[in-house]
Amino acid sequence: MAKRLFLLSILIVINTACSITRDIDELGVVVSAQNGSDFMVGAVQFDDGWSAPAGSVGCCWKDGGKMSFTYDIPFPKKVFVAWYDMETDLFRVGEATIDNKAGYEFIKEMKPFIDRRTGQYKDRKLPYLIVAMKRDGLIKVWISNAPGNYLGRQILEIGSGMAQIKALPPEEER
């Protein structure tokens, strides 16, 4: 009986661990900024591994911005962001911790939404991870079921951090 209980507890632990770290089939990654900003985003790197392209970003706090897609990855636990504010001439580098358990739970419970422009009902399970920066260095991370202003859109803040002002890299490294 003790062996069975021990074996059952091991199986429960393995099952729980696997369910928390499963891969996401497809994830939309959105990089945005405080409206009215003029940022050149050089790095958006997740868990010291995979990254998302960004470039010039100047709008769409919480809603949209530069979007890319990634496939078959575990939900991230942190994001590293580096950007140059072309208006203030400041270079910022920062990291935000992400509550990946909340991200997995959100994806599991995602609801459909309706496209306001077309009226089309969308019942797909495509989560959007939104990483946004503000001029003061604030970094926010949200998870959403839709990229912008859609009927039935759900959005949950799952991370935040603060970037620091750094010296610009040498010209040849930019």
N, C-alpha and C positions, 0 to 999 in steps of 0.2 A: 504494500500500500504506500509506503514512504517513497519507494522508487517511482511509482506512478505519479504521485504528487510532485516529486522533483522534476520528472520528465515533463509533466504538464506545465509547470512553472517555467521551465526552459523554453518550451514551445511558445508560450504566451509572450515571453520577453523577445524572442526572435521575431515573432509576428508583429509585435508593436514596433520594434526597431525598423523592420522592413517597411512598414506602412508609413513611418515618419520620413524616411529617406528615399522614397520611390522617385523615379524620374518623372518629369513633366513632359508629356508628349510634344506639346507645342506651347510656346510662351512668347507673347508680343512684348517687346521691351521698348519703352517710350522714354526719351530723354527730353525734358522740358525745362523752362526757366520762368522766373518771375516776368510777367508781362512788361514790355518796355526795355528789357535787358538786351544786351548785345554781347553774348558770350561765345568764345571759341572753345569748345569742349574737346580736350585732347585725349582723355581717358575715362572710360566707364568700365571698370573691371570688377567682376564678381568672384568672391571666394578665392582670390589669387589665381584664378584660372581663366574662365571664359570672359569675353568682353563684348560690348555693344558699340557699334559705330555711332558717332554723333556729329561732330563738326560745328557749324554755326547754328546757335540756338538763341531765340529771342522772345519766345512767347509760350503761352498755353499751360500755365501752372495748373497741375492736376488733370489737364484734359488731353493734351496731345503733344505734338512736337515731332522730333525725329523718331521714326519707328523702324524697328528691325524685328526679326523673328529668330528664335533659336529652338532647337529640338532636342529631345531626349537628354535633359540635364536635371540634376537635382535642384530643388528650390534653394536659392542662395541664402546665406546667413549674414553676408556683409557686402557692401559695395564701396569701392574706392573711386573717387571722382577728382579730376584735375581740370581746371578751366581758367581761361584768361578773360577778364572783363575789359573789353576794348574801350569802353567809355571812361572807366576809372584808372585804366592802365595797371590793374592788379592781377596777380597770378595767385590762384587759390588751390589748395590741395586738402582733401578731407575724406573721411570715411564715415559711413552710416551702418549701424548694426540693424539687421533685418530679423524680425520675428518669423522665422520660416515655418514654425508650427502653425501660426495664425494664417500664413499664406496657404499652406496645404489645406487647412480647414475651410478657408474661403473658397478655394477651387472646388472642393468636394461639394459645397453647398451653393455653387453659382446658379443664378436664375437667368432665364432668357430676357431679352430686351427687344425694343422696337425702334427701328431706324426712323427718326422724325421726318426725314426728307422723303423717303419712299413708302413708309408705312409697313415695311417688311418686318415680319416677326423672325427673330434670330435666336435659335435654340442650340447654339453651338457652345462647346466648352473650351473657349479660347481665352485664357486669362491674360491680362495686360499688367505688366510690372512697370510702374511709372517712377522714374527717378528725376527729381526736380531740384534746381538750385536757385538761391536768391542772392542778390547782390551783397548782402551782409555775411554770406558764407553758410547760411542754413542749407542743409541737404534734407530732403524729405523723400520717403519711399511709400508708395501706395500700391495696392492690388485692386484691380477693377475687372468687371465682366465686359466692359465696353471702353473704347478709347476716348470717347468724347461725350458730348451732350446728347445722350440717347434716353428715351423713355424706358424706365426700369433699370437705369444704370445703378450699379452698386459700387461703392468705393470704400476702402478701408485703409487707414494709415497703419503701416506695419514696420516703419523704421524712420529714424532721423539721426542726424549727426551735424557736426559743425566743421567747416573747413577753415584752415589757417592761411594767412597771407604768407607767401613764400617768395624768395628771390626768383626772378625769371631765369630759366635755364640759358646757358650760352647760346648764341645765335645759331651755331651749327647743329645744336641738338633740338631745335624747335621744329 
